[in-house]
Amino acid sequence: METIKKIISKDGKHRLDIDVSPGGLYRYVTFDDRFRNDPDFQAPPEWTIDAFSGLYESLEEAEADAIAGLAWLRE
């Protein structure tokens, strides 16, 4: 899979990657920055995988499903 699009939430606590496979199928992967709630933690985000989507036939389908399912993308 190759990541072709990344979106980071306004608060910097969530990330969405949209990937494409060599066969032309798309998926999205969500990540959380689990350490962002610690005020003493000053390092760059340390992303932890939250969830994988199913497979989609287009980038637009993957992104539309992500928007429908993730409240932070609709903010």
Secondary structure, 3 states (H helix, E strand, C coil): CEEEEEEECCCCCEEEEEEECCCCCEEEEEEEECCCCCCCCCCCCCEEEEEECCCECCHHHHHHHHHHHCHHHHC
